[in-house]
Amino acid sequence: MAQFDDLKEMSADEVVTHSYVRDIPLPSGGTLALITLDNDRDHTRPSTLGPVTLLEFADVLDAQKERASKGEIKAVAVTGKPYFLAAGADLSKVSDLPSRAVGKKMAQLGHYSLGKLGELGVPSFVFINGLALGGGTEIGLNADYRTIDRTIPGLALPEVFLGIIPGWGGAWLLPNLIGIENALKVVIENPLKNNRMLKGQEAFDLGIADAIFDSANFLEDSILWADGVISGKTKVKRPNVPGKIERAVKWDVAIGIAQKMLESRIGRVAKSPYKALELLKAAKNTDKKTGFAAEDEALGELIAGDQFKASIYAFNLVQKRAKRPAGAPDKAIAKPVTKVGVIGAGLMASQFALLFVRRLQVPVVITDLDQARVDKGVAYIHDEIEALLSKGRISKDERNRLQALVTGTTDKADFADCDWVIEAVFEELGVKQDVFADVEKFISPEAVLATNTSSLSVEQIGAKLAHPERLVGFHFFNPVAVMPLVEVVRTPNTDDATLSTAMVVATKLRKNAVITTDTPGFVVNRILAKVLGEAMHAVDTGTPFEVVDGSVKPFGLPMTPFELLELVGLKVGAHVLDTHHAAFPDRFFDSENLHKLADLGHIFERDSKGKIKGYDKKAVAIVSGGTSPMTGEELRIRIEDGLADEIHRMLEDGVVSAPEDIDLCLILGAGYPFQMGGVTPYLDRVGASERVFGGTFHTPPIRGVE
């Protein structure tokens, strides 16, 4: 159509997913027109849906409608190339849209093209044979019927995670197909759980697909099932389609519960989840045309906004930059790791050991000061492995193998054949120096030594080593099994073979590694120390807790500064502030009151379930007495400018290679939201970068369009 010509012109370099048609004779007689979506690339390039792709798809559907009107075909079905139905919209094209008006037109094009599946004059089917994300899932929703391969890697509507909404029918069609509670899970809950996807069986159980088949004969079985539907022999039952009671009673209640959940988990800064919630609520009593028009408006607004641009920036960091870390040496020079030693048997050390044995599948030996601690650590690891078995995540054979690989000792001589030794002992320089100097007597000169320090100088930790070149920082984040970031710290002495080994080990542990120089706090803790130090300084000088918490709401962080302090531990937080104040006394605050709060043990008053009821009166009394309170706006600007200054200094000093590495660390290690793009795009948008150093971290700034 002419109205979409400008979209087509913008997509000259689009990798087009073609719509190939072939006729399939049906056993009952007649013909099914089977459309296969294929971009003519191998399995490393999923099929995506750009403007040219959608227009071709629409043209092909128009041709099938014409054939149906002549009685040439009895039905139309859509499937994908091997392993993929479609991975959704071509995000590179969507993020380049120049205006809100064009963004809205992109939404309208999706509805125009996919909506034709319901206007063919004959039944339409989608055979979900592989990965189906976003627009790929919405292809199926727009059809009359769906089958699904039991073994597909995932089906999802991840849009709210990326700052937009399911805008090609998903927000209206899905709740009217599977009910509001199920739709809320798919559209909002799963994306906010690190983009959780549905397996084939889960999608079928929710009612997204009408039939499920094994992959061996998936296409054949789907065609036979479709023939049964067409001939009337197969009756399709949809028990999750909402009825009058759900629409009258459950619908608004479920929306209300979801809204409270969102407000408690992510606050009100992120726009897309709440916009999706509005659309899902309206789907209760609007027709399809009205629902689709509402999606057009919402998608156009969000595509043009700051948060979508920031989300795409963050998405590219995680999908691309994290897989090609800046400054990483050649993997070929990495040393083999055939046995791991862990110094320490406490909780953190035991979590390390569990992770290493699961991912590397090599012997792991732990040690501590006495046999009782060692035995407790080994028992914890064995129990965690047993729990994996009970959850069905490993087999009995794997349980036995993993448990046999984990041993404990108080004799450092048992570390002699370790290739990788990591410490998790008390965060005190002298202690770490001594444990490494001690274990070095027993291990080979080639073995790598790794420290999990969060703020101490890695170079100083290695001061007593005979071979400081084989020491590297390897800073995990808690909980170790869940958090995806490792800060790999290179000292002036660390050689390339050691650094390469650390990067390869991180990959095998399924972690994303960012290389930093040896500087206080590295990246994540230095940024957090700035925020937490400013928050405590504000309280110390008379600003109420609630004003401080309110001042950082525009950052969109997953929790307030004081919730974060309680989470990491008030004593740990006080130590981090002290460390940074000692290193940079002119820019970082320490806080005597934080030490007093640590002695108290908490800041908040909580109920029996741990939910915050308010600020504890004793905590308020501890920090009372300040005489220079700030307003929330004054403090917000102060924190923004302080962060811009600190990050600018970090980049000038070469702590990491680029602003992208700062943001990657904060997204993966501190929970900074995708929809803010980390911190540097935010600081550019609010003007802090310009105020502080007269420039921006990104040129042009990462922001929306009009």
C-alpha positions as CSV (number, residue, x, y, z in Angstrom):
1,M,0.0,0.0,0.0
2,A,1.2,3.5,-0.8
3,Q,0.7,4.7,2.8
4,F,3.7,2.5,3.8
5,D,6.0,3.5,1.0
6,D,8.2,5.6,3.3
7,L,8.7,2.6,5.6
8,K,9.8,0.6,2.6
9,E,12.2,3.3,1.5
10,M,13.8,3.3,5.0
11,S,14.5,-0.4,4.8
12,A,16.8,-0.7,1.7
13,D,19.3,-2.9,3.7
14,E,16.7,-5.0,5.4
15,V,17.4,-8.7,5.6
16,V,14.0,-9.7,4.1
17,T,12.1,-12.7,5.4
18,H,10.4,-14.0,2.4
19,S,7.0,-15.7,2.2
20,Y,7.4,-18.8,0.1
21,V,4.1,-20.6,-0.9
22,R,3.6,-24.2,-1.8
23,D,0.4,-26.2,-2.1
24,I,-0.2,-29.2,0.1
25,P,-2.8,-31.7,-1.0
26,L,-5.1,-32.6,2.0
27,P,-6.2,-36.2,2.7
28,S,-9.8,-35.2,2.8
29,G,-9.5,-33.4,-0.6
30,G,-8.6,-29.9,-1.6
31,T,-5.5,-27.9,-1.1
32,L,-3.8,-26.1,1.8
33,A,-1.5,-23.2,0.9
34,L,1.5,-23.4,3.1
35,I,3.5,-20.2,3.6
36,T,7.1,-20.7,4.9
37,L,8.8,-17.7,6.4
38,D,12.5,-17.8,5.5
39,N,15.2,-15.1,5.2
40,D,17.5,-17.5,3.2
41,R,20.2,-17.3,6.0
42,D,21.5,-20.1,8.2
43,H,20.4,-20.9,11.7
44,T,22.6,-18.1,13.1
45,R,20.3,-15.4,11.7
46,P,16.7,-15.7,12.9
47,S,13.9,-14.6,10.6
48,T,12.8,-11.1,11.5
49,L,9.9,-8.9,10.5
50,G,10.9,-5.6,8.9
51,P,8.7,-3.3,6.7
52,V,9.6,-5.1,3.4
53,T,9.0,-8.5,5.0
54,L,5.5,-7.4,6.3
55,L,4.5,-5.9,2.9
56,E,5.5,-9.1,1.1
57,F,3.6,-11.2,3.6
58,A,0.5,-9.0,3.1
59,D,0.8,-9.3,-0.7
60,V,1.1,-13.1,-0.4
61,L,-1.9,-13.3,1.9
62,D,-3.9,-11.2,-0.5
63,A,-3.0,-13.6,-3.3
64,Q,-4.2,-16.5,-1.2
65,K,-7.5,-14.7,-0.4
66,E,-8.1,-14.4,-4.1
67,R,-7.4,-18.1,-4.6
68,A,-9.7,-18.9,-1.8
69,S,-12.5,-16.9,-3.3
70,K,-12.1,-19.0,-6.5
71,G,-12.2,-22.2,-4.5
72,E,-8.6,-23.1,-5.3
73,I,-7.6,-23.6,-1.7
74,K,-9.4,-24.7,1.5
75,A,-7.0,-23.1,4.0
76,V,-3.8,-21.2,4.5
77,A,-1.1,-22.1,7.0
78,V,2.1,-20.3,8.0
79,T,5.3,-21.9,9.4
80,G,9.0,-21.0,9.6
81,K,12.3,-22.2,8.4
82,P,14.0,-24.8,10.7
83,Y,14.3,-23.7,14.3
84,F,12.4,-20.4,13.8
85,L,8.9,-19.2,13.2
86,A,10.1,-15.5,13.6
87,A,12.1,-13.6,16.2
88,G,9.8,-10.6,16.0
89,A,10.3,-7.2,14.6
90,D,13.6,-6.1,13.2
91,L,14.6,-4.0,16.2
92,S,17.4,-2.3,14.2
93,K,14.8,-0.9,11.9
94,V,12.3,0.0,14.6
95,S,14.9,1.9,16.6
96,D,15.8,4.0,13.6
97,L,12.3,5.3,13.0
98,P,12.6,9.1,12.8
99,S,9.4,10.2,14.4
100,R,6.3,9.3,16.5
101,A,4.2,9.4,13.3
102,V,6.4,6.9,11.6
103,G,6.5,4.8,14.7
104,K,2.7,4.7,14.7
105,K,2.8,3.8,11.0
106,M,5.0,0.8,11.8
107,A,2.4,-0.4,14.3
108,Q,-0.3,0.0,11.7
109,L,1.7,-1.9,9.1
110,G,2.0,-4.9,11.5
111,H,-1.8,-4.9,12.1
112,Y,-2.4,-4.4,8.3
113,S,-0.2,-7.4,7.4
114,L,-0.8,-9.9,10.2
115,G,-4.5,-9.0,10.4
116,K,-5.1,-10.4,7.0
117,L,-4.7,-13.9,8.5
118,G,-8.2,-13.4,9.9
119,E,-9.7,-12.2,6.6
120,L,-8.9,-14.9,4.1
121,G,-12.4,-16.4,3.7
122,V,-10.9,-19.8,4.7
123,P,-9.4,-21.0,7.9
124,S,-5.9,-19.9,8.7
125,F,-3.4,-21.8,10.7
126,V,0.1,-21.1,12.1
127,F,2.4,-24.1,12.8
128,I,4.8,-22.8,15.4
129,N,7.8,-24.9,14.6
130,G,10.5,-22.9,16.4
131,L,11.4,-19.8,18.3
132,A,8.5,-17.3,18.3
133,L,9.2,-13.9,19.9
134,G,7.1,-10.7,19.8
135,G,5.8,-10.3,16.3
136,G,6.5,-13.9,15.7
137,T,4.1,-14.9,18.4
138,E,1.6,-12.4,17.1
139,I,1.6,-14.0,13.7
140,G,0.1,-17.0,15.5
141,L,-2.3,-15.0,17.5
142,N,-3.8,-13.4,14.4
143,A,-4.6,-16.7,12.8
144,D,-7.7,-18.8,13.5
145,Y,-5.8,-21.9,14.8
146,R,-2.3,-22.7,16.1
147,T,-0.2,-25.9,16.5
148,I,3.1,-25.9,18.4
149,D,6.2,-28.1,18.4
150,R,6.8,-29.5,21.9
151,T,10.5,-28.8,21.7
152,I,10.6,-25.2,20.6
153,P,13.3,-23.2,22.5
154,G,10.8,-20.5,23.4
155,L,7.7,-18.5,22.8
156,A,7.3,-15.0,24.3
157,L,6.1,-11.5,24.1
158,P,9.1,-9.7,25.5
159,E,8.2,-6.1,24.4
160,V,7.7,-4.5,27.8
161,F,11.3,-5.5,28.7
162,L,12.4,-3.4,25.7
163,G,10.3,-0.4,26.5
164,I,7.4,-1.0,24.1
165,I,4.2,-3.2,24.1
166,P,2.9,-6.1,22.0
167,G,1.6,-3.8,19.3
168,W,0.6,-6.2,16.4
169,G,-2.4,-7.6,18.1
170,G,-0.9,-9.3,21.2
171,A,-2.3,-6.9,23.8
172,W,-5.9,-7.4,22.6
173,L,-5.8,-10.9,21.1
174,L,-4.0,-12.8,23.9
175,P,-6.2,-12.0,26.9
176,N,-9.3,-12.7,24.8
177,L,-7.8,-16.1,23.9
178,I,-6.3,-17.3,27.2
179,G,-7.8,-15.1,29.9
180,I,-6.5,-12.1,31.7
181,E,-4.4,-13.8,34.4
182,N,-2.6,-16.0,31.8
183,A,-2.1,-13.0,29.5
184,L,-0.6,-10.9,32.4
185,K,1.9,-13.7,33.0
186,V,3.0,-13.7,29.3
187,V,2.9,-9.9,28.6
188,I,4.2,-8.5,31.9
189,E,5.3,-11.0,34.4
190,N,7.6,-13.1,32.2
191,P,9.4,-10.2,30.5
192,L,10.2,-8.7,33.9
193,K,11.7,-12.0,35.0
194,N,14.7,-11.6,32.8
195,N,12.6,-12.2,29.7
196,R,11.4,-15.7,30.6
197,M,10.1,-17.6,27.6
198,L,7.5,-20.4,27.4
199,K,8.4,-23.9,26.3
200,G,6.1,-25.6,23.9
201,Q,4.1,-27.5,26.5
202,E,3.6,-24.4,28.6
203,A,2.3,-22.4,25.7
204,F,-0.1,-25.2,24.9
205,D,-1.2,-25.5,28.5
206,L,-2.0,-21.8,28.6
207,G,-4.2,-22.2,25.5
208,I,-1.9,-20.2,23.1
209,A,-1.8,-23.3,20.8
210,D,-4.7,-25.6,20.0
211,A,-2.6,-28.7,19.4
212,I,0.9,-29.9,20.3
213,F,3.1,-32.4,18.5
214,D,6.6,-33.8,18.7
215,S,9.2,-32.4,16.4
216,A,10.0,-35.6,14.4
217,N,6.8,-35.3,12.4
218,F,5.6,-31.8,13.4
219,L,4.7,-30.5,10.0
220,E,3.0,-33.7,8.8
221,D,1.0,-34.0,12.1
222,S,0.0,-30.3,12.0
223,I,-1.3,-30.6,8.4
224,L,-3.3,-33.7,9.3
225,W,-4.7,-32.0,12.4
226,A,-5.6,-28.9,10.3
227,D,-7.3,-31.2,7.8
228,G,-9.5,-32.5,10.6
229,V,-10.4,-29.0,11.6
230,I,-11.3,-28.0,8.1
231,S,-13.4,-31.1,7.5
232,G,-15.1,-30.8,10.8
233,K,-13.8,-34.1,12.2
234,T,-11.7,-32.3,14.8
235,K,-13.4,-30.1,17.3
236,V,-11.2,-27.4,18.9
237,K,-11.7,-26.7,22.6
238,R,-10.5,-23.6,24.3
239,P,-11.1,-23.8,28.0
240,N,-9.1,-20.7,28.8
241,V,-11.2,-18.3,26.7
242,P,-12.6,-15.8,29.2
243,G,-16.3,-16.1,29.9
244,K,-18.8,-13.6,31.3
245,I,-17.8,-14.3,35.0
246,E,-14.1,-13.6,34.3
247,R,-14.9,-10.4,32.4
248,A,-17.3,-9.2,35.1
249,V,-15.4,-10.2,38.2
250,K,-11.8,-11.4,37.7
251,W,-10.6,-9.1,35.0
252,D,-10.3,-5.8,36.9
253,V,-9.2,-7.6,40.0
254,A,-6.3,-9.2,38.2
255,I,-5.3,-5.9,36.6
256,G,-5.4,-4.2,40.1
257,I,-3.2,-6.9,41.6
258,A,-0.7,-6.7,38.7
259,Q,-0.5,-2.9,39.1
260,K,0.3,-3.2,42.8
261,M,2.9,-5.8,42.0
262,L,4.5,-3.5,39.4
263,E,4.6,-0.5,41.7
264,S,6.3,-2.5,44.5
265,R,8.8,-4.1,42.2
266,I,9.8,-1.5,39.7
267,G,8.2,1.8,40.8
268,R,6.5,4.1,38.3
269,V,9.4,5.2,36.1
270,A,9.2,2.5,33.4
271,K,6.4,3.4,31.0
272,S,5.8,0.2,28.9
273,P,4.5,-2.2,31.6
274,Y,1.9,0.3,32.7
275,K,0.9,1.0,29.1
276,A,0.6,-2.7,28.5
277,L,-1.6,-3.0,31.6
278,E,-3.9,-0.3,30.2
279,L,-4.3,-2.1,26.9
280,L,-4.9,-5.5,28.7
281,K,-7.5,-3.9,30.9
282,A,-9.3,-2.3,27.9
283,A,-9.3,-5.6,26.0
284,K,-12.1,-6.8,28.4
285,N,-14.9,-4.9,26.6
286,T,-13.6,-3.5,23.3
287,D,-13.8,-5.0,19.8
288,K,-10.7,-6.0,17.8
289,K,-10.7,-2.9,15.7
290,T,-10.7,-0.6,18.7
291,G,-8.1,-2.7,20.5
292,F,-5.7,-2.6,17.5
293,A,-6.2,1.2,17.2
294,A,-5.2,1.6,20.8
295,E,-2.1,-0.6,20.2
296,D,-1.2,1.7,17.3
297,E,-1.3,4.8,19.5
298,A,0.6,3.2,22.3
299,L,3.3,1.7,20.2
300,G,3.8,4.9,18.2
301,E,4.2,6.8,21.5
302,L,6.7,4.3,23.1
303,I,8.8,3.8,19.9
304,A,9.4,7.5,19.8
305,G,10.3,7.8,23.5
306,D,13.6,7.8,25.4
307,Q,13.0,4.5,27.1
308,F,12.8,2.4,23.9
309,K,16.0,4.0,22.5
310,A,17.7,3.3,25.8
311,S,16.3,-0.3,25.9
312,I,17.7,-1.0,22.4
313,Y,21.1,0.4,23.5
314,A,21.0,-1.9,26.6
315,F,19.8,-4.9,24.5
316,N,22.7,-4.5,22.1
317,L,25.2,-4.2,25.0
318,V,24.0,-7.5,26.5
319,Q,23.6,-9.3,23.2
320,K,26.7,-8.1,21.4
321,R,29.3,-6.2,23.5
322,A,29.0,-8.7,26.4
323,K,30.0,-11.5,24.1
324,R,33.0,-9.6,22.7
325,P,34.5,-8.0,25.8
326,A,36.8,-5.0,25.2
327,G,40.4,-5.7,25.8
328,A,40.2,-9.5,26.1
329,P,43.4,-11.3,24.9
330,D,43.4,-14.1,22.4
331,K,41.5,-17.2,23.8
332,A,44.2,-19.4,22.4
333,I,46.7,-18.4,25.1
334,A,44.3,-19.4,28.0
335,K,45.6,-22.0,30.3
336,P,43.6,-25.3,30.7
337,V,41.7,-25.6,34.0
338,T,41.4,-29.2,35.1
339,K,41.1,-28.7,38.8
340,V,39.8,-25.8,40.9
341,G,40.8,-24.9,44.5
342,V,38.6,-22.7,46.7
343,I,40.2,-21.0,49.7
344,G,37.4,-20.7,52.3
345,A,34.4,-22.8,53.1
346,G,31.8,-20.2,54.1
347,L,28.6,-19.4,52.1
348,M,30.3,-17.4,49.4
349,A,33.1,-19.9,48.9
350,S,30.6,-22.8,48.8
351,Q,28.6,-21.0,46.2
352,F,31.8,-20.6,44.1
353,A,32.6,-24.3,44.4
354,L,29.1,-25.3,43.4
355,L,29.2,-23.0,40.3
356,F,32.6,-24.3,39.3
357,V,31.8,-27.9,39.6
358,R,28.5,-27.6,37.7
359,R,29.8,-25.5,34.8
360,L,33.4,-26.8,34.5
361,Q,32.7,-30.4,35.5
362,V,36.2,-30.7,37.0
363,P,37.4,-31.6,40.6
364,V,36.9,-28.9,43.1
365,V,38.7,-28.9,46.5
366,I,37.8,-26.4,49.3
367,T,39.9,-25.6,52.4
368,D,39.5,-23.6,55.6
369,L,41.0,-23.1,59.0
370,D,39.7,-26.4,60.5
371,Q,38.0,-29.6,59.4
372,A,34.7,-28.7,60.9
373,R,34.3,-25.7,58.6
374,V,35.5,-27.7,55.7
375,D,33.0,-30.5,56.4
376,K,30.2,-27.9,56.7
377,G,31.1,-26.4,53.4
378,V,31.2,-29.7,51.6
379,A,27.9,-30.7,53.1
380,Y,26.3,-27.5,51.9
381,I,27.5,-28.1,48.4
382,H,26.4,-31.7,48.4
383,D,23.0,-30.6,49.7
384,E,22.6,-28.0,46.9
385,I,23.5,-30.7,44.3
386,E,20.8,-32.9,45.9
387,A,18.3,-30.1,45.6
388,L,19.1,-29.8,41.9
389,L,18.2,-33.5,41.6
390,S,14.9,-33.0,43.5
391,K,13.9,-30.2,41.2
392,G,14.6,-32.3,38.1
393,R,17.4,-30.2,36.9
394,I,20.0,-33.0,37.0
395,S,19.9,-36.8,36.8
396,K,21.0,-39.2,39.5
397,D,24.1,-40.0,37.6
398,E,25.0,-36.4,37.3
399,R,24.2,-35.9,41.0
400,N,26.6,-38.7,41.9
401,R,29.3,-37.4,39.6
402,L,29.2,-33.8,40.8
403,Q,29.2,-34.8,44.5
404,A,32.2,-37.0,43.9
405,L,34.1,-34.1,42.3
406,V,33.7,-31.9,45.4
407,T,36.1,-32.6,48.3
408,G,37.5,-30.7,51.3
409,T,40.8,-30.5,53.0
410,T,42.9,-28.6,55.6
411,D,46.1,-29.7,53.9
412,K,47.2,-27.2,51.2
413,A,49.3,-29.9,49.6
414,D,46.0,-31.1,48.1
415,F,46.0,-27.9,46.0
416,A,49.2,-29.0,44.2
417,D,47.5,-30.0,41.0
418,C,45.0,-27.1,40.9
419,D,45.1,-24.9,37.8
420,W,42.8,-22.3,39.2
421,V,42.7,-21.2,42.8
422,I,40.1,-18.6,44.0
423,E,39.9,-17.1,47.5
424,A,36.7,-16.1,49.3
425,V,38.0,-15.1,52.7
426,F,37.5,-12.1,55.0
427,E,37.7,-8.7,53.2
428,E,40.9,-7.6,54.8
429,L,44.1,-7.0,52.9
430,G,46.5,-8.8,55.2
431,V,44.3,-11.9,55.4
432,K,44.1,-12.2,51.6
433,Q,47.9,-11.5,51.2
434,D,48.7,-14.3,53.7
435,V,46.4,-16.9,52.3
436,F,47.8,-16.4,48.8
437,A,51.4,-16.4,50.0
438,D,50.7,-19.6,51.9
439,V,49.0,-21.5,49.0
440,E,51.6,-20.4,46.5
441,K,54.1,-22.7,48.2
442,F,52.1,-25.7,47.2
443,I,50.9,-25.0,43.6
444,S,52.7,-24.9,40.3
445,P,54.0,-21.5,39.0
446,E,51.5,-21.8,36.1
447,A,48.4,-22.0,38.3
448,V,46.1,-18.9,38.2
449,L,45.3,-17.2,41.4
450,A,41.9,-15.3,41.5
451,T,40.6,-13.0,44.2
452,N,37.0,-12.1,44.7
453,T,37.7,-8.9,46.5
454,S,35.0,-6.2,46.0
455,S,37.1,-3.1,46.8
456,L,40.7,-3.9,47.8
457,S,43.6,-3.4,45.5
458,V,44.3,-6.6,43.6
459,E,47.9,-5.6,43.1
460,Q,48.4,-5.1,46.8
461,I,46.7,-8.5,47.5
462,G,49.5,-10.0,45.4
463,A,52.3,-8.1,47.1
464,K,53.7,-11.2,48.9
465,L,53.5,-13.5,45.8
466,A,56.6,-14.8,44.1
467,H,54.6,-14.8,40.8
468,P,52.2,-11.8,40.9
469,E,51.7,-12.0,37.2
470,R,49.4,-15.0,37.7
471,L,47.0,-13.0,40.0
472,V,43.7,-11.6,38.6
473,G,40.6,-10.1,40.2
474,F,37.5,-12.2,39.6
475,H,34.7,-10.3,41.3
476,F,31.3,-12.1,41.5
477,F,28.0,-10.5,42.5
478,N,25.6,-12.0,45.0
479,P,23.7,-14.3,44.6
480,V,26.6,-16.0,42.7
481,A,24.4,-18.5,40.7
482,V,22.0,-15.8,39.5
483,M,23.9,-12.6,38.8
484,P,25.4,-12.6,35.3
485,L,28.4,-10.3,35.8
486,V,32.0,-10.9,36.7
487,E,34.4,-8.0,36.9
488,V,37.8,-9.3,35.7
489,V,40.5,-7.1,37.2
490,R,43.8,-6.7,35.6
491,T,46.7,-5.4,37.7
492,P,49.9,-3.9,36.2
493,N,51.5,-7.3,36.8
494,T,48.8,-9.6,35.4
495,D,50.0,-11.3,32.2
496,D,47.9,-12.0,29.1
497,A,47.8,-15.7,29.7
498,T,46.2,-15.2,33.1
499,L,43.8,-12.6,31.8
500,S,42.8,-14.8,28.9
501,T,42.3,-17.8,31.3
502,A,40.0,-15.6,33.5
503,M,37.9,-14.6,30.5
504,V,37.6,-18.1,29.2
505,V,36.6,-19.4,32.7
506,A,34.0,-16.7,33.0
507,T,32.5,-17.8,29.7
508,K,32.4,-21.4,30.8
509,L,30.7,-20.3,34.0
510,R,28.0,-18.7,31.7
511,K,28.9,-15.2,33.1
512,N,29.5,-12.0,31.2
513,A,32.9,-10.6,32.0
514,V,34.0,-6.9,31.8
515,I,37.7,-6.1,32.1
516,T,38.6,-3.3,34.5
517,T,41.8,-1.8,35.8
518,D,42.8,-2.2,39.4
519,T,41.0,0.7,41.0
520,P,39.0,1.1,44.2
521,G,35.5,-0.4,43.8
522,F,36.3,-1.3,40.2
523,V,33.0,-0.3,38.3
524,V,29.9,-1.4,40.1
525,N,30.9,-0.7,43.7
526,R,32.5,2.6,42.8
527,I,29.2,3.8,41.3
528,L,27.1,2.4,44.1
529,A,29.5,3.9,46.7
530,K,28.9,7.3,45.0
531,V,25.1,6.9,45.3
532,L,25.0,5.4,48.7
533,G,27.6,7.9,50.1
534,E,25.6,10.8,48.8
535,A,22.4,9.3,50.3
536,M,24.0,8.8,53.7
537,H,25.6,12.2,53.6
538,A,22.2,13.8,52.9
539,V,20.7,11.9,55.9
540,D,23.7,12.8,58.1
541,T,23.2,16.5,57.3
542,G,19.5,16.5,58.1
543,T,17.6,15.2,55.0
544,P,14.8,12.8,56.0
545,F,15.1,9.1,54.8
546,E,11.9,9.5,52.7
547,V,13.2,12.6,50.9
548,V,16.4,10.8,50.0
549,D,14.4,7.8,48.7
550,G,12.2,10.0,46.6
551,S,15.1,11.9,45.1
552,V,16.4,8.8,43.3
553,K,13.1,7.6,41.9
554,P,13.7,9.1,38.4
555,F,16.7,6.7,38.1
556,G,14.3,3.8,37.9
557,L,16.4,1.7,40.2
558,P,15.0,-1.7,41.5
559,M,15.3,-0.5,45.2
560,T,16.0,2.6,47.2
561,P,19.6,3.3,48.6
562,F,18.6,2.2,52.1
563,E,16.9,-1.0,50.9
564,L,20.1,-1.7,49.0
565,L,22.2,-1.0,52.1
566,E,20.1,-3.5,54.1
567,L,20.3,-6.0,51.3
568,V,24.1,-6.0,51.0
569,G,24.5,-5.6,54.8
570,L,24.9,-2.4,56.7
571,K,28.4,-3.4,57.9
572,V,29.5,-4.2,54.3
573,G,28.0,-0.9,53.1
574,A,29.9,1.0,55.8
575,H,33.1,-0.8,54.8
576,V,32.6,0.1,51.1
577,L,32.0,3.8,51.9
578,D,35.1,3.8,54.2
579,T,37.2,2.2,51.5
580,H,36.2,4.8,48.9
581,H,36.5,7.7,51.2
582,A,40.0,6.6,52.0
583,A,40.9,6.4,48.3
584,F,39.1,9.6,47.2
585,P,38.4,11.7,50.3
586,D,37.5,14.8,48.3
587,R,34.7,13.0,46.4
588,F,33.4,10.2,48.5
589,F,31.7,10.4,51.9
590,D,32.1,8.0,54.8
591,S,29.4,7.9,57.5
592,E,29.7,7.4,61.2
593,N,26.0,7.1,61.4
594,L,26.0,4.2,59.0
595,H,28.3,2.3,61.4
596,K,25.8,3.1,64.2
597,L,23.0,1.8,61.9
598,A,25.0,-1.3,61.3
599,D,25.2,-1.9,65.1
600,L,21.5,-1.5,65.3
601,G,21.2,-4.0,62.4
602,H,18.5,-2.4,60.3
603,I,17.0,0.8,58.9
604,F,13.4,-0.3,58.2
605,E,10.6,-1.6,60.4
606,R,9.3,-4.7,58.8
607,D,6.3,-7.0,59.3
608,S,6.4,-10.8,60.0
609,K,6.8,-11.4,56.2
610,G,9.7,-9.0,55.8
611,K,7.6,-6.3,54.1
612,I,8.6,-2.7,54.9
613,K,6.2,-0.9,57.2
614,G,8.3,2.3,57.6
615,Y,11.6,3.6,58.9
616,D,12.6,2.3,62.3
617,K,12.3,4.9,65.0
618,K,15.7,4.0,66.5
619,A,17.2,4.4,63.0
620,V,15.6,7.8,62.6
621,A,16.9,8.8,66.0
622,I,20.5,7.7,65.1
623,V,20.6,10.0,62.1
624,S,18.8,12.9,63.7
625,G,20.6,16.2,64.4
626,G,21.6,17.3,61.0
627,T,21.1,21.0,60.3
628,S,21.5,21.3,56.5
629,P,18.7,19.4,54.9
630,M,18.3,19.2,51.1
631,T,15.2,19.1,49.0
632,G,14.7,16.0,46.8
633,E,15.5,17.9,43.7
634,E,18.7,19.4,45.1
635,L,19.8,15.9,46.1
636,R,18.9,14.4,42.8
637,I,20.9,16.9,40.8
638,R,23.8,16.5,43.2
639,I,23.8,12.7,42.7
640,E,23.4,13.1,38.9
641,D,26.3,15.5,38.7
642,G,28.4,13.4,41.1
643,L,27.9,10.4,38.9
644,A,28.7,12.2,35.7
645,D,31.9,13.5,37.3
646,E,33.0,10.1,38.6
647,I,32.2,8.2,35.4
648,H,34.0,10.8,33.4
649,R,37.1,10.4,35.6
650,M,36.9,6.6,35.3
651,L,36.9,6.8,31.5
652,E,39.7,9.3,31.4
653,D,41.7,7.0,33.7
654,G,41.0,4.0,31.5
655,V,39.2,2.0,34.2
656,V,37.2,0.5,31.3
657,S,37.3,1.0,27.6
658,A,34.1,3.0,27.0
659,P,30.8,4.2,28.6
660,E,29.2,1.1,27.2
661,D,31.3,-1.0,29.7
662,I,30.1,1.1,32.6
663,D,26.5,0.6,31.6
664,L,27.0,-3.1,30.9
665,C,28.4,-3.5,34.4
666,L,25.5,-1.7,36.0
667,I,22.8,-3.5,34.1
668,L,24.2,-7.0,34.7
669,G,25.7,-6.4,38.2
670,A,23.5,-3.8,39.9
671,G,20.1,-4.3,38.3
672,Y,20.0,-0.9,36.5
673,P,16.9,-1.1,34.3
674,F,17.1,-1.8,30.6
675,Q,14.7,1.1,30.0
676,M,17.1,3.6,31.3
677,G,20.0,2.1,29.3
678,G,22.2,2.0,32.3
679,V,23.5,5.3,33.7
680,T,25.4,7.2,31.0
681,P,22.4,7.7,28.6
682,Y,20.4,8.9,31.5
683,L,23.0,11.4,32.6
684,D,23.2,12.7,29.0
685,R,19.4,13.1,28.8
686,V,19.0,15.0,32.1
687,G,21.9,17.3,31.3
688,A,24.3,16.2,34.0
689,S,27.1,15.4,31.5
690,E,26.8,18.9,30.0
691,R,26.8,20.6,33.4
692,V,29.8,18.7,34.7
693,F,32.2,18.3,31.7
694,G,30.6,20.3,28.9
695,G,29.9,17.3,26.7
696,T,28.0,14.0,26.6
697,F,29.0,10.3,27.0
698,H,27.3,9.5,23.7
699,T,27.2,11.4,20.5
700,P,24.5,11.9,19.6
701,P,22.8,11.3,23.0
702,I,20.6,8.2,23.2
703,R,17.1,9.7,23.3
704,G,13.8,9.6,21.6
705,V,12.3,11.6,18.7
706,E,9.3,13.8,18.3
